[in-house]
Amino acid sequence: MTKLSHLDDQGRAKMVDVSDKGVTRRIAVARGAIHMRPATLSLILEDKIGKGDVFSVARVAGIMAAKKTSELIPMCHPLSITSVEIDLNPQDDPTRVEIEATVRVDGKTGVEMEAMTAVCVAGLTIYDMCKAVDREMSISEIRLVKKSGGKSGTFFRNE
């Protein structure tokens, strides 16, 4: 089994020292979905949710979340993120909004956690804005689908 880099020799949690790592361009793409009733998706698309433009607010929330990831996940390094893109794609059968976050950085460590955090918070924001009409929404399928840069190279999830 591979040794976990976030544990010291005594098994205690630690932040990985990236001081000697080289700076490379790193990109991570994560996806997830928020499932909802068809009527809820219609209200979103018709801009009839009382709290405002759901997709615009969810995009901003996802961007903010990516930038705040190191404050939420204990062993994440604070990063100077260079780009965050949030795509929200409504789908039928089942009714849902597919959420995709792409995060970029020129740095010593990757942005996988930032991309997944962005997806989570964008989904939570959609839930928060629509919960008055649909408390049965569910956020699921959050996963890393691609990452590039760094020593470990490129990863693609087979979907």
Phi and psi restraints in degrees (value plus and minus 20) as a CYANA .aco file:
   2 THR   PHI     -89.5   -49.5
   2 THR   PSI     118.3   158.3
   3 LYS   PHI     -90.7   -50.7
   3 LYS   PSI     113.4   153.4
   4 LEU   PHI     -96.2   -56.2
   4 LEU   PSI     109.2   149.2
   5 SER   PHI     -96.8   -56.8
   5 SER   PSI     -32.7     7.3
   6 HIS   PHI    -114.3   -74.3
   6 HIS   PSI      -7.5    32.5
   7 LEU   PHI    -145.0  -105.0
   7 LEU   PSI     119.4   159.4
   8 ASP   PHI    -105.2   -65.2
   8 ASP   PSI    -194.9  -154.9
   9 ASP   PHI     -84.1   -44.1
   9 ASP   PSI     -40.5    -0.5
  10 GLN   PHI    -116.2   -76.2
  10 GLN   PSI     -15.1    24.9
  11 GLY   PHI      62.9   102.9
  11 GLY   PSI      -7.1    32.9
  12 ARG   PHI    -109.2   -69.2
  12 ARG   PSI     126.2   166.2
  13 ALA   PHI     -85.0   -45.0
  13 ALA   PSI     122.1   162.1
  14 LYS   PHI    -170.6  -130.6
  14 LYS   PSI     137.6   177.6
  15 MET   PHI    -106.7   -66.7
  15 MET   PSI     114.7   154.7
  16 VAL   PHI     -86.9   -46.9
  16 VAL   PSI     115.7   155.7
  17 ASP   PHI    -105.2   -65.2
  17 ASP   PSI      94.0   134.0
  18 VAL   PHI    -124.4   -84.4
  18 VAL   PSI      -5.4    34.6
  19 SER   PHI     -73.4   -33.4
  19 SER   PSI     -60.3   -20.3
  20 ASP   PHI    -111.7   -71.7
  20 ASP   PSI     -20.7    19.3
  21 LYS   PHI     -97.8   -57.8
  21 LYS   PSI     130.4   170.4
  22 GLY   PHI    -103.7   -63.7
  22 GLY   PSI     132.4   172.4
  23 VAL   PHI     -99.1   -59.1
  23 VAL   PSI     107.6   147.6
  24 THR   PHI    -156.1  -116.1
  24 THR   PSI     140.7   180.7
  25 ARG   PHI     -94.3   -54.3
  25 ARG   PSI     106.3   146.3
  26 ARG   PHI    -145.7  -105.7
  26 ARG   PSI     116.5   156.5
  27 ILE   PHI    -153.9  -113.9
  27 ILE   PSI     118.6   158.6
  28 ALA   PHI    -154.0  -114.0
  28 ALA   PSI     120.5   160.5
  29 VAL   PHI    -143.9  -103.9
  29 VAL   PSI     107.7   147.7
  30 ALA   PHI    -145.5  -105.5
  30 ALA   PSI     135.1   175.1
  31 ARG   PHI    -156.9  -116.9
  31 ARG   PSI     139.1   179.1
  32 GLY   PHI    -185.7  -145.7
  32 GLY   PSI    -195.5  -155.5
  33 ALA   PHI    -169.3  -129.3
  33 ALA   PSI     130.8   170.8
  34 ILE   PHI    -138.2   -98.2
  34 ILE   PSI      99.0   139.0
  35 HIS   PHI    -110.7   -70.7
  35 HIS   PSI     123.1   163.1
  36 MET   PHI    -174.5  -134.5
  36 MET   PSI     151.3   191.3
  37 ARG   PHI     -91.0   -51.0
  37 ARG   PSI     131.0   171.0
  38 PRO   PHI     -74.9   -34.9
  38 PRO   PSI     -59.1   -19.1
  39 ALA   PHI     -83.0   -43.0
  39 ALA   PSI     -54.8   -14.8
  40 THR   PHI     -86.8   -46.8
  40 THR   PSI     -65.8   -25.8
  41 LEU   PHI     -82.0   -42.0
  41 LEU   PSI     -59.0   -19.0
  42 SER   PHI     -81.0   -41.0
  42 SER   PSI     -63.9   -23.9
  43 LEU   PHI     -81.3   -41.3
  43 LEU   PSI     -60.3   -20.3
  44 ILE   PHI     -82.2   -42.2
  44 ILE   PSI     -69.6   -29.6
  45 LEU   PHI     -87.7   -47.7
  45 LEU   PSI     -47.4    -7.4
  46 GLU   PHI    -110.1   -70.1
  46 GLU   PSI     -15.6    24.4
  47 ASP   PHI      36.2    76.2
  47 ASP   PSI      25.1    65.1
  48 LYS   PHI    -133.1   -93.1
  48 LYS   PSI      -1.3    38.7
  49 ILE   PHI    -106.4   -66.4
  49 ILE   PSI     105.8   145.8
  50 GLY   PHI     -79.9   -39.9
  50 GLY   PSI     -43.3    -3.3
  51 LYS   PHI    -102.4   -62.4
  51 LYS   PSI     -27.1    12.9
  52 GLY   PHI     103.5   143.5
  52 GLY   PSI    -183.8  -143.8
  53 ASP   PHI     -94.2   -54.2
  53 ASP   PSI      79.4   119.4
  54 VAL   PHI     -77.8   -37.8
  54 VAL   PSI     -67.5   -27.5
  55 PHE   PHI     -87.1   -47.1
  55 PHE   PSI     -59.6   -19.6
  56 SER   PHI     -83.8   -43.8
  56 SER   PSI     -64.3   -24.3
  57 VAL   PHI     -86.9   -46.9
  57 VAL   PSI     -60.9   -20.9
  58 ALA   PHI     -83.5   -43.5
  58 ALA   PSI     -58.2   -18.2
  59 ARG   PHI     -82.5   -42.5
  59 ARG   PSI     -67.6   -27.6
  60 VAL   PHI     -82.4   -42.4
  60 VAL   PSI     -62.1   -22.1
  61 ALA   PHI     -81.7   -41.7
  61 ALA   PSI     -61.6   -21.6
  62 GLY   PHI     -83.3   -43.3
  62 GLY   PSI     -61.2   -21.2
  63 ILE   PHI     -83.4   -43.4
  63 ILE   PSI     -67.1   -27.1
  64 MET   PHI     -80.7   -40.7
  64 MET   PSI     -61.1   -21.1
  65 ALA   PHI     -82.5   -42.5
  65 ALA   PSI     -62.8   -22.8
  66 ALA   PHI     -77.8   -37.8
  66 ALA   PSI     -61.9   -21.9
  67 LYS   PHI     -90.6   -50.6
  67 LYS   PSI     -42.5    -2.5
  68 LYS   PHI    -121.6   -81.6
  68 LYS   PSI     -15.2    24.8
  69 THR   PHI     -74.5   -34.5
  69 THR   PSI     -62.2   -22.2
  70 SER   PHI     -85.4   -45.4
  70 SER   PSI     -38.0     2.0
  71 GLU   PHI    -103.9   -63.9
  71 GLU   PSI     -35.2     4.8
  72 LEU   PHI    -124.4   -84.4
  72 LEU   PSI     -57.1   -17.1
  73 ILE   PHI    -124.3   -84.3
  73 ILE   PSI      94.4   134.4
  74 PRO   PHI     -74.0   -34.0
  74 PRO   PSI     -58.1   -18.1
  75 MET   PHI    -118.5   -78.5
  75 MET   PSI     -13.0    27.0
  76 CYS   PHI     -98.5   -58.5
  76 CYS   PSI     120.6   160.6
  77 HIS   PHI    -102.5   -62.5
  77 HIS   PSI     123.4   163.4
  78 PRO   PHI     -88.2   -48.2
  78 PRO   PSI     114.0   154.0
  79 LEU   PHI    -145.4  -105.4
  79 LEU   PSI     131.4   171.4
  80 SER   PHI    -112.6   -72.6
  80 SER   PSI      60.6   100.6
  81 ILE   PHI     -82.4   -42.4
  81 ILE   PSI     117.0   157.0
  82 THR   PHI    -118.7   -78.7
  82 THR   PSI     -39.3     0.7
  83 SER   PHI    -183.2  -143.2
  83 SER   PSI     120.8   160.8
  84 VAL   PHI    -155.9  -115.9
  84 VAL   PSI     106.7   146.7
  85 GLU   PHI    -141.7  -101.7
  85 GLU   PSI     112.7   152.7
  86 ILE   PHI    -139.6   -99.6
  86 ILE   PSI     101.1   141.1
  87 ASP   PHI    -130.9   -90.9
  87 ASP   PSI     112.2   152.2
  88 LEU   PHI    -140.8  -100.8
  88 LEU   PSI      99.1   139.1
  89 ASN   PHI    -144.6  -104.6
  89 ASN   PSI      88.3   128.3
  90 PRO   PHI     -87.4   -47.4
  90 PRO   PSI     120.5   160.5
  91 GLN   PHI    -157.3  -117.3
  91 GLN   PSI     133.2   173.2
  92 ASP   PHI    -130.7   -90.7
  92 ASP   PSI     137.7   177.7
  93 ASP   PHI      36.7    76.7
  93 ASP   PSI      50.4    90.4
  94 PRO   PHI    -102.3   -62.3
  94 PRO   PSI     138.1   178.1
  95 THR   PHI     -91.7   -51.7
  95 THR   PSI     105.5   145.5
  96 ARG   PHI    -185.3  -145.3
  96 ARG   PSI     149.9   189.9
  97 VAL   PHI    -137.1   -97.1
  97 VAL   PSI      99.4   139.4
  98 GLU   PHI    -100.4   -60.4
  98 GLU   PSI     112.3   152.3
  99 ILE   PHI    -136.1   -96.1
  99 ILE   PSI     109.6   149.6
 100 GLU   PHI    -150.6  -110.6
 100 GLU   PSI     112.5   152.5
 101 ALA   PHI    -140.9  -100.9
 101 ALA   PSI     112.5   152.5
 102 THR   PHI    -139.3   -99.3
 102 THR   PSI     103.9   143.9
 103 VAL   PHI    -143.8  -103.8
 103 VAL   PSI     117.8   157.8
 104 ARG   PHI    -146.3  -106.3
 104 ARG   PSI     128.7   168.7
 105 VAL   PHI    -176.1  -136.1
 105 VAL   PSI     128.7   168.7
 106 ASP   PHI    -123.0   -83.0
 106 ASP   PSI      83.4   123.4
 107 GLY   PHI    -180.4  -140.4
 107 GLY   PSI    -192.2  -152.2
 108 LYS   PHI    -116.3   -76.3
 108 LYS   PSI     -26.7    13.3
 109 THR   PHI    -164.9  -124.9
 109 THR   PSI     138.4   178.4
 110 GLY   PHI     -98.7   -58.7
 110 GLY   PSI     155.8   195.8
 111 VAL   PHI    -140.9  -100.9
 111 VAL   PSI       7.0    47.0
 112 GLU   PHI     -81.7   -41.7
 112 GLU   PSI     -66.0   -26.0
 113 MET   PHI     -85.7   -45.7
 113 MET   PSI     -55.1   -15.1
 114 GLU   PHI     -84.8   -44.8
 114 GLU   PSI     -61.6   -21.6
 115 ALA   PHI     -86.4   -46.4
 115 ALA   PSI     -63.2   -23.2
 116 MET   PHI     -89.3   -49.3
 116 MET   PSI     -56.2   -16.2
 117 THR   PHI     -84.3   -44.3
 117 THR   PSI     -60.2   -20.2
 118 ALA   PHI     -80.3   -40.3
 118 ALA   PSI     -63.1   -23.1
 119 VAL   PHI     -82.5   -42.5
 119 VAL   PSI     -67.1   -27.1
 120 CYS   PHI     -78.3   -38.3
 120 CYS   PSI     -69.3   -29.3
 121 VAL   PHI     -91.4   -51.4
 121 VAL   PSI     -54.7   -14.7
 122 ALA   PHI     -81.3   -41.3
 122 ALA   PSI     -63.0   -23.0
 123 GLY   PHI     -84.4   -44.4
 123 GLY   PSI     -63.5   -23.5
 124 LEU   PHI     -82.5   -42.5
 124 LEU   PSI     -55.4   -15.4
 125 THR   PHI     -87.3   -47.3
 125 THR   PSI     -62.1   -22.1
 126 ILE   PHI     -80.4   -40.4
 126 ILE   PSI     -64.5   -24.5
 127 TYR   PHI     -78.4   -38.4
 127 TYR   PSI     -69.3   -29.3
 128 ASP   PHI     -79.3   -39.3
 128 ASP   PSI     -61.9   -21.9
 129 MET   PHI     -94.2   -54.2
 129 MET   PSI     -41.4    -1.4
 130 CYS   PHI    -133.8   -93.8
 130 CYS   PSI     -20.2    19.8
 131 LYS   PHI     -82.7   -42.7
 131 LYS   PSI     -44.5    -4.5
 132 ALA   PHI     -85.2   -45.2
 132 ALA   PSI     -45.3    -5.3
 133 VAL   PHI    -128.5   -88.5
 133 VAL   PSI     -32.6     7.4
 134 ASP   PHI    -178.2  -138.2
 134 ASP   PSI      72.8   112.8
 135 ARG   PHI    -102.9   -62.9
 135 ARG   PSI     -23.7    16.3
 136 GLU   PHI    -113.8   -73.8
 136 GLU   PSI     -13.6    26.4
 137 MET   PHI     -79.8   -39.8
 137 MET   PSI     131.4   171.4
 138 SER   PHI    -159.4  -119.4
 138 SER   PSI     120.7   160.7
 139 ILE   PHI    -122.3   -82.3
 139 ILE   PSI     110.1   150.1
 140 SER   PHI    -173.3  -133.3
 140 SER   PSI     157.7   197.7
 141 GLU   PHI      41.3    81.3
 141 GLU   PSI       9.5    49.5
 142 ILE   PHI     -95.0   -55.0
 142 ILE   PSI     104.3   144.3
 143 ARG   PHI    -178.5  -138.5
 143 ARG   PSI     134.6   174.6
 144 LEU   PHI    -100.4   -60.4
 144 LEU   PSI     108.8   148.8
 145 VAL   PHI    -130.0   -90.0
 145 VAL   PSI     -39.5     0.5
 146 LYS   PHI    -181.1  -141.1
 146 LYS   PSI     123.8   163.8
 147 LYS   PHI    -169.5  -129.5
 147 LYS   PSI     126.6   166.6
 148 SER   PHI    -163.0  -123.0
 148 SER   PSI     138.5   178.5
 149 GLY   PHI      79.5   119.5
 149 GLY   PSI     139.0   179.0
 150 GLY   PHI      62.7   102.7
 150 GLY   PSI     159.3   199.3
 151 LYS   PHI     -83.9   -43.9
 151 LYS   PSI     -54.6   -14.6
 152 SER   PHI    -100.5   -60.5
 152 SER   PSI     -26.6    13.4
 153 GLY   PHI      60.5   100.5
 153 GLY   PSI    -168.4  -128.4
 154 THR   PHI    -121.2   -81.2
 154 THR   PSI     120.3   160.3
 155 PHE   PHI    -145.2  -105.2
 155 PHE   PSI     113.1   153.1
 156 PHE   PHI    -146.8  -106.8
 156 PHE   PSI     109.1   149.1
 157 ARG   PHI     -99.6   -59.6
 157 ARG   PSI     113.0   153.0
 158 ASN   PHI    -100.9   -60.9
 158 ASN   PSI      94.2   134.2
